[in-house]
Amino acid sequence: MIRNIAFDLGGVVVALSYEQAVKRFEELGLRDARKHLDAFCQKGIFGDLEKGMISPEEFRAELSQLVGRELSHDECKYAWHGYVEAVPQKNLQMLLRLRELGYKVCLLSNTNPYMMQWAKSNEFDGNGHSIEYYFDHLYLSYECKQMKPSAEIFRMMLDGQQSSAEETLFIDDGQKNIEAAKALGIHTLFPENNEDWTEPLERLLGIDK
């Protein structure tokens, strides 16, 4: 019986725009932004930031070198926030409903301090609430020092939630992440990027509308 539900952030809770992110980093002067950025798992200094190997300040300095001019913290935050196309209210309402029904609800995300500076602010949902209002706990790659699809970050989430794999459902739009969860015996739901997952989830859990 499923008691614990873990959600990805970009492409699931939040509508993702890879193209907008590329455009914003290009605006900063990163001409080959498409080569550096990924929709699911970052690499290079972008991956180092999301894995917690470098600080936001170190990332800013490294990116400044790449683009050939001094960038500000706010410019980096602006570029990273390009990944956010929208925050669908339907998704947020489902998260609250799941908690009301007694499910443990957590976030399991490859992300970074620039993105979470926005998400943890009262600007997140447009109604004065941060992302923490919607989840029991956040498992963030840069804090866990692990990134999906590493098995270790899934184990950290299971331990933190005090739930077994058999009791856990993981929702993500990345195939490698889904495969990693399945390998651990975790139930999965695999929506396409930005696809509505609320109705399939209701069916899977047997929740009445």
PASEBA-1860 file (N, C-alpha, C; in nm, 3 decimals):
! residues 209
1> MIRNIAFD> 0.084/-0.120/0.000/0.000/0.000/0.000/0.088/0.125/0.000 ~ 0.059/0.217/-0.090/0.140/0.338/-0.102/0.104/0.437/0.009 ~ 0.208/0.480/0.081/0.191/0.578/0.189/0.277/0.702/0.167 ~ 0.380/0.689/0.084/0.480/0.794/0.065/0.489/0.827/-0.084 ~ 0.478/0.954/-0.120/0.484/0.994/-0.262/0.592/1.100/-0.280 ~ 0.688/1.071/-0.367/0.799/1.162/-0.395/0.783/1.221/-0.535 ~ 0.798/1.351/-0.545/0.779/1.424/-0.670/0.908/1.488/-0.718 ~ 0.927/1.483/-0.849/1.028/1.565/-0.915/0.976/1.709/-0.921
9> LGGVVVAL> 1.067/1.806/-0.935/1.025/1.946/-0.943/0.997/1.989/-1.088 ~ 1.104/2.005/-1.168/1.088/2.055/-1.304/1.023/1.955/-1.397 ~ 0.916/1.996/-1.463/0.846/1.908/-1.557/0.735/1.830/-1.491 ~ 0.729/1.833/-1.356/0.622/1.763/-1.283/0.546/1.864/-1.198 ~ 0.604/1.906/-1.086/0.537/2.007/-1.002/0.532/2.141/-1.074 ~ 0.644/2.178/-1.134/0.658/2.303/-1.207/0.672/2.274/-1.356 ~ 0.602/2.348/-1.439/0.617/2.332/-1.585/0.755/2.383/-1.627 ~ 0.825/2.300/-1.702/0.965/2.325/-1.736/0.979/2.383/-1.876
17> SYEQAVKR> 1.073/2.478/-1.892/1.104/2.530/-2.024/1.255/2.529/-2.046 ~ 1.304/2.422/-2.109/1.447/2.412/-2.140/1.489/2.524/-2.235 ~ 1.407/2.553/-2.334/1.443/2.654/-2.434/1.456/2.793/-2.372 ~ 1.368/2.825/-2.278/1.375/2.955/-2.212/1.503/2.966/-2.128 ~ 1.543/2.855/-2.064/1.667/2.854/-1.986/1.787/2.877/-2.077 ~ 1.790/2.807/-2.190/1.899/2.825/-2.286/1.907/2.971/-2.330 ~ 1.794/3.028/-2.362/1.789/3.167/-2.409/1.843/3.264/-2.303 ~ 1.808/3.241/-2.178/1.852/3.332/-2.072/2.003/3.321/-2.046
25> FEELGLRD> 2.056/3.199/-2.050/2.201/3.186/-2.034/2.275/3.245/-2.154 ~ 2.215/3.234/-2.271/2.275/3.299/-2.389/2.275/3.451/-2.373 ~ 2.170/3.504/-2.312/2.163/3.648/-2.286/2.278/3.694/-2.197 ~ 2.319/3.606/-2.105/2.431/3.641/-2.017/2.564/3.639/-2.091 ~ 2.565/3.577/-2.209/2.688/3.570/-2.287/2.742/3.429/-2.305 ~ 2.668/3.329/-2.259/2.710/3.189/-2.275/2.661/3.141/-2.411 ~ 2.742/3.161/-2.513/2.699/3.136/-2.651/2.666/2.989/-2.676 ~ 2.739/2.899/-2.610/2.714/2.755/-2.630/2.631/2.698/-2.515
33> ARKHLDAF> 2.534/2.776/-2.470/2.452/2.736/-2.354/2.387/2.599/-2.375 ~ 2.343/2.572/-2.496/2.275/2.444/-2.524/2.367/2.325/-2.494 ~ 2.495/2.343/-2.513/2.592/2.237/-2.487/2.609/2.212/-2.337 ~ 2.590/2.318/-2.258/2.613/2.310/-2.113/2.491/2.263/-2.035 ~ 2.371/2.291/-2.087/2.249/2.269/-2.010/2.179/2.139/-2.048 ~ 2.107/2.083/-1.951/2.032/1.960/-1.974/1.896/1.974/-1.907 ~ 1.799/1.904/-1.957/1.665/1.911/-1.897/1.651/1.823/-1.774 ~ 1.742/1.725/-1.756/1.726/1.628/-1.647/1.844/1.622/-1.551
41> CQKGIFGD> 1.966/1.621/-1.603/2.084/1.603/-1.517/2.199/1.687/-1.571 ~ 2.237/1.792/-1.497/2.338/1.884/-1.544/2.478/1.824/-1.536 ~ 2.571/1.884/-1.610/2.711/1.841/-1.606/2.801/1.964/-1.599 ~ 2.932/1.942/-1.588/3.026/2.054/-1.577/3.000/2.135/-1.451 ~ 3.021/2.267/-1.458/2.999/2.350/-1.339/2.852/2.353/-1.300 ~ 2.763/2.331/-1.397/2.620/2.327/-1.370/2.587/2.204/-1.284 ~ 2.647/2.090/-1.320/2.632/1.969/-1.242/2.699/1.979/-1.106 ~ 2.817/2.042/-1.102/2.888/2.060/-0.975/2.804/2.141/-0.877
49> LEKGMISP> 2.733/2.242/-0.927/2.647/2.324/-0.843/2.530/2.240/-0.790 ~ 2.469/2.162/-0.877/2.352/2.083/-0.837/2.390/1.965/-0.749 ~ 2.516/1.925/-0.752/2.562/1.816/-0.666/2.619/1.870/-0.535 ~ 2.620/2.002/-0.520/2.672/2.063/-0.398/2.823/2.061/-0.388 ~ 2.892/2.041/-0.501/3.038/2.038/-0.501/3.098/2.178/-0.503 ~ 3.022/2.275/-0.555/3.066/2.414/-0.552/2.952/2.500/-0.499 ~ 2.987/2.614/-0.443/2.887/2.705/-0.386/2.829/2.794/-0.496 ~ 2.718/2.862/-0.470/2.664/2.957/-0.569/2.766/3.063/-0.608
57> EEFRAELS> 2.846/3.109/-0.511/2.948/3.211/-0.540/3.056/3.155/-0.631 ~ 3.096/3.031/-0.606/3.197/2.968/-0.693/3.140/2.947/-0.833 ~ 3.014/2.909/-0.842/2.950/2.894/-0.973/2.948/3.028/-1.046 ~ 2.909/3.135/-0.975/2.903/3.268/-1.036/3.040/3.308/-1.093 ~ 3.146/3.281/-1.015/3.282/3.315/-1.059/3.322/3.233/-1.182 ~ 3.289/3.103/-1.179/3.324/3.015/-1.292/3.247/3.055/-1.418 ~ 3.118/3.085/-1.402/3.037/3.124/-1.518/3.084/3.259/-1.572 ~ 3.125/3.348/-1.483/3.180/3.478/-1.526/3.301/3.458/-1.616
65> QLVGRELS> 3.386/3.361/-1.580/3.504/3.332/-1.663/3.461/3.277/-1.799 ~ 3.360/3.191/-1.799/3.314/3.133/-1.925/3.258/3.239/-2.020 ~ 3.186/3.336/-1.967/3.123/3.437/-2.054/3.213/3.558/-2.077 ~ 3.321/3.570/-1.999/3.417/3.678/-2.022/3.378/3.811/-1.960 ~ 3.289/3.810/-1.862/3.255/3.932/-1.788/3.203/3.896/-1.650 ~ 3.208/3.992/-1.559/3.164/3.967/-1.422/3.012/3.962/-1.414 ~ 2.959/3.849/-1.369/2.815/3.834/-1.354/2.776/3.852/-1.208 ~ 2.654/3.898/-1.186/2.604/3.914/-1.050/2.526/3.789/-1.008
73> HDECKYAW> 2.502/3.778/-0.878/2.420/3.669/-0.826/2.281/3.673/-0.889 ~ 2.225/3.794/-0.901/2.090/3.808/-0.956/2.083/3.768/-1.103 ~ 2.190/3.793/-1.178/2.192/3.751/-1.318/2.191/3.598/-1.329 ~ 2.268/3.533/-1.242/2.270/3.386/-1.241/2.133/3.331/-1.202 ~ 2.072/3.393/-1.102/1.940/3.350/-1.057/1.838/3.367/-1.170 ~ 1.845/3.480/-1.240/1.755/3.508/-1.353/1.768/3.399/-1.460 ~ 1.891/3.361/-1.492/1.913/3.261/-1.596/1.860/3.124/-1.553 ~ 1.891/3.083/-1.432/1.842/2.954/-1.383/1.690/2.950/-1.379
81> HGYVEAVP> 1.631/3.062/-1.342/1.485/3.067/-1.330/1.417/3.055/-1.466 ~ 1.495/3.063/-1.573/1.442/3.040/-1.706/1.383/2.902/-1.723 ~ 1.427/2.808/-1.639/1.371/2.673/-1.645/1.223/2.670/-1.606 ~ 1.177/2.772/-1.535/1.039/2.772/-1.486/0.947/2.840/-1.588 ~ 0.861/2.760/-1.648/0.762/2.814/-1.741/0.637/2.860/-1.667 ~ 0.593/2.781/-1.571/0.474/2.814/-1.493/0.468/2.725/-1.370 ~ 0.387/2.765/-1.274/0.361/2.683/-1.155/0.210/2.653/-1.155 ~ 0.170/2.541/-1.216/0.027/2.510/-1.228/-0.041/2.493/-1.092
89> QKNLQMLL> -0.145/2.569/-1.069/-0.215/2.563/-0.941/-0.279/2.426/-0.919 ~ -0.320/2.361/-1.028/-0.380/2.228/-1.018/-0.285/2.129/-0.950 ~ -0.157/2.139/-0.984/-0.056/2.052/-0.924/-0.043/2.078/-0.774 ~ -0.040/2.206/-0.739/-0.023/2.242/-0.598/-0.143/2.198/-0.515 ~ -0.261/2.214/-0.571/-0.381/2.172/-0.498/-0.382/2.020/-0.475 ~ -0.330/1.945/-0.572/-0.321/1.800/-0.556/-0.224/1.763/-0.444 ~ -0.112/1.835/-0.434/-0.017/1.809/-0.326/-0.082/1.828/-0.190 ~ -0.158/1.936/-0.175/-0.226/1.962/-0.048/-0.332/1.856/-0.019
97> RLRELGYK> -0.402/1.814/-0.126/-0.506/1.712/-0.108/-0.446/1.580/-0.062 ~ -0.332/1.543/-0.120/-0.266/1.419/-0.081/-0.228/1.422/0.067 ~ -0.178/1.535/0.112/-0.140/1.547/0.254/-0.264/1.538/0.343 ~ -0.373/1.599/0.298/-0.498/1.592/0.375/-0.548/1.447/0.387 ~ -0.520/1.368/0.282/-0.562/1.227/0.281/-0.468/1.137/0.361 ~ -0.361/1.197/0.414/-0.271/1.121/0.501/-0.145/1.068/0.436 ~ -0.122/1.101/0.310/0.001/1.057/0.244/0.118/1.144/0.289 ~ 0.237/1.081/0.300/0.360/1.158/0.315/0.395/1.209/0.176
105> VCLLSNTN> 0.426/1.337/0.165/0.454/1.397/0.033/0.587/1.470/0.040 ~ 0.681/1.431/-0.045/0.812/1.495/-0.044/0.857/1.531/-0.186 ~ 0.955/1.618/-0.192/1.017/1.657/-0.319/1.152/1.589/-0.329 ~ 1.183/1.533/-0.447/1.313/1.471/-0.472/1.365/1.529/-0.603 ~ 1.457/1.625/-0.593/1.488/1.705/-0.710/1.639/1.727/-0.730 ~ 1.682/1.717/-0.856/1.812/1.768/-0.896/1.795/1.918/-0.917 ~ 1.849/1.997/-0.827/1.829/2.141/-0.834/1.946/2.213/-0.769 ~ 1.934/2.343/-0.750/2.048/2.421/-0.701/2.000/2.538/-0.617
113> PYMMQWAK> 2.091/2.604/-0.544/2.051/2.713/-0.455/1.985/2.831/-0.526 ~ 2.021/2.857/-0.650/1.958/2.968/-0.723/1.809/2.941/-0.745 ~ 1.778/2.819/-0.787/1.638/2.782/-0.808/1.562/2.780/-0.676 ~ 1.624/2.728/-0.573/1.554/2.714/-0.447/1.541/2.847/-0.372 ~ 1.627/2.943/-0.405/1.609/3.077/-0.347/1.472/3.132/-0.386 ~ 1.434/3.107/-0.511/1.301/3.146/-0.557/1.194/3.055/-0.498 ~ 1.216/2.923/-0.507/1.113/2.827/-0.464/1.082/2.838/-0.315 ~ 1.183/2.870/-0.235/1.163/2.881/-0.090/1.115/3.020/-0.046
121> SNEFDGNG> 1.091/3.107/-0.144/1.039/3.240/-0.112/0.887/3.239/-0.126 ~ 0.822/3.346/-0.076/0.676/3.352/-0.087/0.629/3.390/-0.227 ~ 0.724/3.398/-0.322/0.690/3.423/-0.462/0.658/3.294/-0.536 ~ 0.685/3.180/-0.475/0.678/3.051/-0.545/0.544/3.026/-0.612 ~ 0.435/3.035/-0.534/0.306/2.994/-0.589/0.217/3.109/-0.634 ~ 0.264/3.233/-0.616/0.182/3.348/-0.654/0.075/3.381/-0.551 ~ 0.073/3.304/-0.441/-0.027/3.326/-0.336/0.036/3.347/-0.199 ~ 0.166/3.379/-0.199/0.234/3.408/-0.073/0.291/3.288/0.000
129> HSIEYYFD> 0.296/3.172/-0.067/0.350/3.052/-0.003/0.478/3.007/-0.072 ~ 0.569/2.953/0.006/0.689/2.892/-0.050/0.661/2.746/-0.083 ~ 0.755/2.682/-0.148/0.738/2.541/-0.184/0.726/2.453/-0.060 ~ 0.784/2.498/0.051/0.780/2.418/0.174/0.638/2.406/0.231 ~ 0.549/2.492/0.190/0.410/2.487/0.232/0.341/2.360/0.179 ~ 0.392/2.307/0.067/0.325/2.197/-0.003/0.385/2.060/0.025 ~ 0.502/2.055/0.088/0.570/1.927/0.108/0.605/1.905/0.255 ~ 0.609/1.777/0.294/0.655/1.741/0.428/0.806/1.756/0.438
137> HLYLSYEC> 0.876/1.729/0.328/1.022/1.738/0.330/1.074/1.757/0.187 ~ 1.189/1.824/0.177/1.255/1.845/0.048/1.388/1.770/0.047 ~ 1.408/1.684/-0.053/1.536/1.615/-0.072/1.599/1.676/-0.199 ~ 1.696/1.762/-0.177/1.754/1.843/-0.283/1.896/1.795/-0.312 ~ 1.929/1.779/-0.440/2.057/1.721/-0.479/2.175/1.793/-0.417 ~ 2.172/1.926/-0.415/2.289/2.000/-0.367/2.306/1.988/-0.216 ~ 2.198/1.956/-0.144/2.208/1.932/0.000/2.243/1.787/0.029 ~ 2.188/1.695/-0.050/2.217/1.552/-0.033/2.354/1.513/-0.086
145> KQMKPSAE> 2.414/1.599/-0.169/2.542/1.572/-0.236/2.532/1.450/-0.329 ~ 2.412/1.427/-0.377/2.384/1.317/-0.470/2.282/1.367/-0.571 ~ 2.289/1.311/-0.693/2.193/1.347/-0.796/2.122/1.224/-0.849 ~ 1.993/1.238/-0.879/1.925/1.133/-0.954/1.998/1.117/-1.088 ~ 2.015/0.998/-1.139/1.953/0.871/-1.099/2.035/0.787/-1.001 ~ 2.125/0.849/-0.922/2.201/0.773/-0.823/2.107/0.703/-0.725 ~ 2.132/0.575/-0.699/2.049/0.500/-0.604/2.058/0.561/-0.464 ~ 2.170/0.623/-0.433/2.192/0.674/-0.298/2.092/0.782/-0.259
153> IFRMMLDG> 2.057/0.871/-0.353/1.963/0.978/-0.318/1.823/0.921/-0.294 ~ 1.788/0.813/-0.365/1.659/0.747/-0.339/1.660/0.682/-0.200 ~ 1.771/0.620/-0.163/1.781/0.558/-0.031/1.773/0.663/0.079 ~ 1.835/0.778/0.056/1.829/0.886/0.154/1.684/0.933/0.172 ~ 1.612/0.941/0.062/1.472/0.981/0.068/1.389/0.878/0.145 ~ 1.409/0.750/0.116/1.333/0.644/0.184/1.362/0.645/0.334 ~ 1.490/0.661/0.369/1.527/0.665/0.511/1.463/0.787/0.579 ~ 1.473/0.901/0.514/1.420/1.023/0.571/1.269/1.019/0.589
161> QQSSAEET> 1.201/0.954/0.495/1.056/0.943/0.501/1.010/0.827/0.588 ~ 1.107/0.746/0.632/1.077/0.627/0.712/0.974/0.540/0.640 ~ 1.000/0.521/0.511/0.911/0.441/0.427/0.992/0.337/0.349 ~ 0.930/0.225/0.324/0.993/0.123/0.240/0.969/0.156/0.093 ~ 1.046/0.091/0.006/1.027/0.109/-0.138/0.887/0.068/-0.179 ~ 0.837/-0.040/-0.119/0.705/-0.093/-0.154/0.592/0.004/-0.117 ~ 0.618/0.091/-0.021/0.518/0.189/0.023/0.531/0.323/-0.049 ~ 0.627/0.332/-0.143/0.662/0.461/-0.203/0.630/0.466/-0.351
169> LFIDDGQK> 0.575/0.579/-0.392/0.552/0.609/-0.534/0.639/0.728/-0.572 ~ 0.708/0.718/-0.684/0.796/0.825/-0.732/0.744/0.874/-0.867 ~ 0.728/1.007/-0.880/0.674/1.067/-1.003/0.781/1.156/-1.064 ~ 0.822/1.124/-1.187/0.931/1.197/-1.253/0.911/1.187/-1.404 ~ 0.958/1.290/-1.477/0.946/1.289/-1.623/1.076/1.246/-1.691 ~ 1.173/1.199/-1.612/1.301/1.153/-1.667/1.310/1.001/-1.665 ~ 1.330/0.940/-1.781/1.328/0.794/-1.790/1.437/0.729/-1.705 ~ 1.557/0.784/-1.705/1.666/0.725/-1.626/1.634/0.728/-1.477
177> NIEAAKAL> 1.570/0.835/-1.433/1.532/0.846/-1.292/1.425/0.743/-1.256 ~ 1.330/0.726/-1.347/1.225/0.627/-1.326/1.284/0.486/-1.319 ~ 1.376/0.455/-1.409/1.439/0.323/-1.411/1.517/0.298/-1.283 ~ 1.585/0.402/-1.231/1.663/0.388/-1.107/1.571/0.359/-0.990 ~ 1.455/0.426/-0.985/1.359/0.402/-0.878/1.302/0.261/-0.886 ~ 1.267/0.219/-1.006/1.212/0.084/-1.026/1.310/-0.023/-0.980 ~ 1.440/0.000/-1.007/1.542/-0.097/-0.969/1.549/-0.118/-0.818 ~ 1.502/-0.020/-0.742/1.500/-0.029/-0.597/1.366/-0.081/-0.544
185> GIHTLFPE> 1.273/-0.110/-0.635/1.143/-0.161/-0.595/1.041/-0.054/-0.566 ~ 1.072/0.071/-0.603/0.980/0.182/-0.581/0.877/0.185/-0.694 ~ 0.750/0.209/-0.660/0.646/0.226/-0.761/0.672/0.358/-0.835 ~ 0.634/0.366/-0.963/0.662/0.487/-1.039/0.542/0.531/-1.123 ~ 0.541/0.659/-1.152/0.449/0.720/-1.247/0.534/0.808/-1.336 ~ 0.523/0.789/-1.468/0.616/0.850/-1.564/0.540/0.940/-1.662 ~ 0.502/1.062/-1.619/0.437/1.153/-1.713/0.539/1.214/-1.808 ~ 0.494/1.253/-1.926/0.580/1.332/-2.016/0.605/1.467/-1.952
193> NNEDWTEP> 0.712/1.534/-1.996/0.744/1.668/-1.946/0.622/1.759/-1.956 ~ 0.581/1.816/-1.841/0.468/1.911/-1.830/0.330/1.849/-1.856 ~ 0.323/1.717/-1.868/0.194/1.650/-1.888/0.116/1.649/-1.756 ~ -0.017/1.656/-1.764/-0.101/1.650/-1.644/-0.091/1.511/-1.582 ~ -0.042/1.505/-1.459/-0.028/1.377/-1.390/-0.133/1.358/-1.281 ~ -0.216/1.460/-1.258/-0.308/1.453/-1.144/-0.414/1.344/-1.162 ~ -0.471/1.334/-1.281/-0.575/1.233/-1.303/-0.518/1.091/-1.304 ~ -0.405/1.066/-1.373/-0.345/0.932/-1.362/-0.311/0.895/-1.217
201> LERLLGID> -0.269/0.992/-1.137/-0.237/0.965/-0.998/-0.362/0.930/-0.918 ~ -0.470/1.003/-0.943/-0.597/0.972/-0.877/-0.641/0.829/-0.907 ~ -0.628/0.791/-1.034/-0.666/0.654/-1.074/-0.578/0.549/-1.006 ~ -0.450/0.577/-1.004/-0.354/0.483/-0.947/-0.380/0.460/-0.798 ~ -0.412/0.569/-0.726/-0.434/0.562/-0.582/-0.578/0.529/-0.545 ~ -0.668/0.533/-0.645/-0.810/0.508/-0.618/-0.875/0.621/-0.542 ~ -0.833/0.745/-0.573/-0.889/0.863/-0.507/-1.012/0.909/-0.583 ~ -1.120/0.934/-0.513/-1.241/0.988/-0.576/-1.220/1.134/-0.611
209> K> -1.277/1.177/-0.723/-1.265/1.317/-0.765/-1.346/1.406/-0.671
END
